[in-house]
Amino acid sequence: MSKIKVNDEIVVISGKNRGKQGKVIQKIPKEDRLVVGGVNITKRHIRPTRKGQQSGIVEREAPIHSSNVMLVCPRCGKKTRIGMTISKQSLTEEKKLRFCKKCGETID
């Protein structure tokens, strides 16, 4: 779950929304789910809770399990697996970086 971050471009690989692409809007780490813009749209019936509030049917994105998505590489534009590498910036400082397994380009 930690390999996909907010604002990453992803593609759905299984389920009713297979093939759709979108950006990650929100992560829900406890449930291992993601909310993706334009994917897994559900309709909610909203009741007016106070005087003057609009009621009706609202469409919004529902969470999708993280195992059903793959990251789209910003360089090659293909869905890819993600690798992790450690980059030494100085003698005491190290940073984890993500990279595309297809083209080897660093994502972060």
Secondary structure as GFF3:
##gff-version 3
##sequence-region A 1 108
A	DSSP	beta_strand	9	12	.	.	.	ID=ss1
A	DSSP	beta_strand	21	28	.	.	.	ID=ss2
A	DSSP	beta_strand	33	36	.	.	.	ID=ss3
A	DSSP	beta_strand	41	46	.	.	.	ID=ss4
A	DSSP	beta_strand	56	61	.	.	.	ID=ss5
A	DSSP	beta_strand	64	65	.	.	.	ID=ss6
A	DSSP	three_ten_helix	66	68	.	.	.	ID=ss7
A	DSSP	beta_strand	69	72	.	.	.	ID=ss8
A	DSSP	beta_strand	79	80	.	.	.	ID=ss9
A	DSSP	beta_strand	82	88	.	.	.	ID=ss10
A	DSSP	beta_strand	94	100	.	.	.	ID=ss11
###
